[in-house]
Amino acid sequence: MKIQQVRALEILDSRGTPTVQAEVRLSDGTCATAQAPSGASTGRHEAVELRDGDPERHAGKGVLQAVRNIEAELGPAVLGLNPEDQAGVDARLMDTDGSPNKSCLGANAILAVSCAVARAAAKALKIPLWRHLAGSRKASLPVPMVNIISGGLHAGRNLEFQDFLVRPKGYPDLASALEAVVAVHRTTGRLLAAQGCVLTGVADEGGWGPRLQSNEQAIQVLHEAICQTRASMDIVLDVASSHFFEGGTYRLEGGELTAAGMCDLLEPWVAKYGVRSIEDPLAEDDWDGWRLMTKRLGKQVRLVGDDLFVTNLARLERGIHEGAANAVLVKMNQIGTLTETFGVIDRAREAGFGAVISARSGETEDSFLADLAVASGAGEIKIGSVTRSERLAKYNRLLEIEKWEFPTSED
């Protein structure tokens, strides 16, 4: 079984922005596709997403060059390779690009091919994608972190913090956990409306996007919604603080805070509201601040590095060595291949760090992420809210895996 043909197509993501779809055909006739996601809140250390830059077309965000790169360079480079050898395929893709950050041919182009190869191999082997991806890893069903209220770049900067999420706990299965989450989402909308918030739609990831007086007010509303629905939930925050870090200080709600001030702000919310996980509480290069935050809060909450680590093994190694954060957010397109993605997940597990498999704000209806989360055994997934089909495609795939494919104690 060998890779026989690779082709590509420019499609639209959940924001109506172009992205890349790759299709891989094998010598036995098996054919599979994969679609690359895209982020709005991106760290400057991420692998490079190639855009055309033509202002006359999609405001410069077209990906026709990435499509051409797949068909003219990346595709031909992997022809004849064994699709079951993911590491070998990904190594060839990276060698063909030749740059340290995939800026030559584009991380979006490379990732689409990498994932399409994996899906084609699983399909040819007639096994679920998650089982193929897992290899020798112990697969597990992840607990979802679900976006309920949005701010930052996901909701027109109506709040500085980017996401206010819930993480269900103690439910017997994903179906019952999602039922409780939907109730919290609905109750949150009702509470926001009762406070006079105008809710004309939802934010990029499907959460409510209200204009509130403070970030704490959003947490208060979410806490009240959990209480009213009698749900068993932790509160999770995505601060995305790089976006309000200027001149060495955090410009928040009309004031300025140091890293120590950010610790002072966040620490009381742990006990008061049940905050148990905080993503990017400090900026992407504020290593001193991250060490301080981890020393002060690391035993109480999960401190997740997104912009800090950008799914990059070298940056994760630094965090492990320096005691900065205690978990990593994993986004495939931040690094560009499946092999590198699993390298970060596996290293995090080895070091005792948590790992959260995450979607992007610009998503597609490709459900690949759900299988990746199960295969990785990471235990947590961050998809978005419980509205919008690009989010539900992943949740529904997880429900399918749980009901029909995943081993049970009776197997």
N, C-alpha and C positions, 0 to 999 in steps of 0.2 A: 504494500500500500504506500503510495507516494503522492505528494502534492503535484497536481497536474495543471491547474490553472488558478490564477488570482486576478480578480477584477474589482473595481471600486466604483462608488457612486456618491455624489453629493446629495445629502438629505437634510431635513430640518430637525432641530432639537425642540425641546419644550418651550423655548423662548422665541421660536421662529428664526433661530440663527443657524446657518449651515454647519453641518458636521459630516463626518465620514462614515460610510458603510463599506466594509470589505466583504467579498465573497470568495470562498476557497472551495475548489472542486478537487476531489481526489481521484486516483487512477481507477478506483472501483465504482466510480460514478456518484459517490457521496458528495453532497454540496451543503455548505453551511455559511451563514453570514454573522457578522458582529458589527455593532455600531459604537462609535467613540462618544463619550459624554464631554461636557465642557463646563468649566466653572466661571462664576462671576467674581467670587471672592477668591482670588488666586494669590499664592505666595510667590515672591520674586525668585525663589530658588527652585521652582517647579521646572520640569522638562518643558520644552518649548512647543506650544501648539501652533502649527503653521497656518497662517491666514494669508490670503492673496494680497490684501492691502489696496485693492482697486476701489476707490470711493464711488465709482459709478455702479458698483454691483454689491448688494447686501452691505452697504456702508463700509466696505473694505473687509468684511468678515467672511467672504467666500473661501471655499477650500478646494477649488479646482486644481491648484498646484499640488496639494496633498493627494488628491485623487490620481493625478498624473504620476506622482512619485510612486504610488503603489503599483500602477500598471506598467511603468517603464523601468523601475529600479527594484523596489522591494519584492514585488511578485516574481520577476525573473530570478531574483537571488535565492528564493526558497524552492523553486521548481525542482522536483526530484527528491526533496528531503522527506524523511519519515515524519508524518504529522504526530506520531506518538512521542517523538523526541522533542518535547516543548523547549527544553533548555537549548538544544542544538538549533532549533528554528529561531528562537529569540536571539541567540548569539549571532546568527547570520544576519538577522535584521539590524542589530546594533552595529555590526561591522560594516554593513552596507551604508548606514548613515554616517558613521565615523566620527561624530562629534560627541563631546561629553554630556550634552544636554538635549540631544536629538533635534537640534536646530536646523540641521541640513535638510532632512526629509520630513521632519515633523513627528512629534510624539503621538499626535492624533492618528496619523497614517500608520505608524508602527503598531500602536495598540490595537487598532481595528484588525490588522492582519494577525497579530499574535492571538487575539481572542477567537477569531474565525477559524484559525488552525485548530485550536483546542476543541471548539465545538464540533468541527468536522471529524476529528479523531474520535470523540465520544460517540458521535452518531454512527460512525463506521463500526465501532466496537459494540454498538447496541447496548450501551450503558448510560445511565444519567450523567449529565455533565459534571455534577458535583462529585460523583464517584471517581470519574476520570481525573479531575483536578486534584482530588485528595491524595492520591498516591498512597504513601505509607502513613500519612497524617490521620489522626483520629477525628473524623468529621463530627460535627454537632450542630444542632439547630440553634440559631442565634436569637437573643432577646432584642427586640427592636427599640431604638431610641427614636421617638416620633415627634416631629415638629408640630407644635400647636400654635405658637405666636411667633411671627417673624419680624425682624428689624434689619438694620445694616443695609448692605448692598442687595439683600434679597427682598427688601420692601421699601425702597426709596429713602433709606436712612431715616425712617420715622422714629426709630430708636437706635442708640449706638450699638447695643448688643445685637448679634445677628439672629440667634435662634433661642427660643425658650421651649424645651422639649420635656416629654415624660418618658420614663422607662418603667414598664409594668414589672411587677415582681410577685411571685407566688401563685401564678396562674398555671393550671394543669397543661395547657397547650396554647399554641399561638392563636388559634381561633378565638378562644375566650379572652386572651390578652388584648387582641385587636378590638373585640366587642367593647371592652372597657375603655380602650383608648378613644374609640369613636364617640362614646358617651361623654368623655372628658372634652373632646374637641367641640361637640355640639353645645355642651354646657358653657364652655368658654365663650363661644360666639354669643350665647344668650346673655351672659354676664357683661360682656363688652358692650353689647347693644343697650343694656340697662344703664350703663354708665355714660351713655350718650355718644359712644364711638360710632362713627359712620363706617359701615362695613360694605363696601361696594364690590368687593372681590377678594381674591386670595393672592398671596405673595408667590414668589418663584417656586417654592417647594410645597405649596398648597396650604400653608399655615395662614392664620388670620394676620392681617397687616394693619393693626390700628395705630392711630397717633395717640400716644399716652404721655403723661407728664414725666415719667421716669422709668428707668429699667426695672426698678424695684416694684413699681406698680404692675408691670407685666407679670412678675413673679407672684405677686399677691393675687392677681386674678387667676392665674394658673393653679395656685395652691387652693384657692376657694373652690374652683371647679372640681379638683380632685376630691376635696372634702364633701361637696354636695352630691357627687356621684358615688361616694363611698368606695372609690377605687383604691387599689393598692399600687401606688406609683411613687417612684423617686422623681425629683426634678433635675433636669440636665440643662446646662447653659452652654451655648457657643458664643463666647464673648467677641471673638474675632478682633482682638485689640490692636492688631497691626494697622487697622484702618482708622484708628483715632490716636495713634502714637505719632507725635510731632515734636521735633527738637528735644528729644530725650524725656518727654513727659506724656502722660495720657490725658488728652483733652476730652473730658467726659462731663456731660450735663452742665456745661458752662464753666467748669472749673478745671484745674490741673492737678493730676496725681502722680506721684512717683510709683515705682514698683511696690514699695512698702505700703503706699496708700491704697493700691489695688488690693493688696492682701487684706488690709484693714476693712475695705469695702465688702469683699466677698466672704470673709470668714464668718461673720454673724449669720449669714443666710444659710449656712450649713445646718445649724441647729434650728433656726427660726422657721425655715420653709422646707427642710428636707432636701436640700441640694446635695447631690451625691457625685456629680461628675461635672467638670468645668473644662471646656475646650478653649484653647488659646486665650487664657486669662492675661497673658502678656505677649508682647510683640515678637515677631519672628527672629530677631537678632538680639533680643534683650536677655542674653544668657545669664548675666548676673541676677537679673530679676527672676528668671525661671528657677535658678538655684534657691533663691530666697523663698519663693512661693512654695516650692516643693518641700523645703525644710519646715515651713510653717503649716502647710495644709496637706502635704502628701500622705499623711497617715489617716486623714479624715475623709478625703475625697479622691476620686480619680482625676488626675490632671493630664489632659489629653493634648498632645502636640500635633497640630495640623500644619499651619504655616511654619511652625518651628522645624518640623521634620520633613514635610512634603514627600513622604513615602520614599525617602532617600536613605540608604543604608549608612552612608558616611555620617550624615547628620544624626541619625538615630544612635550610632556608636558614640558620638560625642555626648549626646544626652545621657546615655547609660553611664559613661565614664564620669561625667560631671555631676550626676544627680539632678538633672533638669527634667522635670515631668516624670510620670510613671506609666504612661500609656501613649500609644501612637494611633493617629487616625490614618487609615489606609485608603488611598484613592488611586486606582490603577493609572489614570491618565496623568498623575503627578510625576510618575516615573517612566511609564510608556511600554512595559512588557509584563507579561504574567510571571515570568521567571524572577524578575527583580521585585515584583510585588510580593511573591511568596518568600523571597529572601528577607524582606523586612518583617513580615509576619512571623517567620520562624525565628529570627533573631530576637524579636520582642519577647516571644514565649520563653526562649532560652534564658533571657536576662530577667525574667519575672515581671516584665512590662505587660500591661493590657494592650489589646488591639481592637479597634472598632472599624469594621469594614464600611466604607461610606460611598454614597452616591454623590453626584454634583448637582449644582442648581440648574444647569442646563443638561437635562437628561433626555433619553430616548425611551421607547417602549421595549428595548432589549432587556431581558430579565437576567442576563449573565451574572450580575452582581449577587443575586440571591444564591446561585449555585456556588459562587466564589466564597461567600460567607459561610455556607455549610461546609464546604470542602476544607476551609482553613482551620476550622475548630476554634476560631477566635472568640466566639460566644456572644458577640454584639454586632448589630448592624444599624446604620443610620441612613435611612432612605429618603425621608421627607415626611410629609403629612399623610393623612388618609383620604386625601382628595387628589385629583388629577391622575390620568391614566398612566403617565410615565412612572409615577410612584406605585400605583396599584399593581402594575405589571410585576414588580418585584415582590410585593406582599403576597399577591395571589400565587406566584411561583413558589414562595415559601410554604404557603398553605398546601399546595399540591405536593411538594416534597414531603412535608410532614404527614400527610394523609396517605399517600400512595407509594412513596419510595424509600423513606428513611427507615432503618432497622428499628424494631421495637424489642422489648424484653422477651417477646414470644418468638422472635426470629432465630 
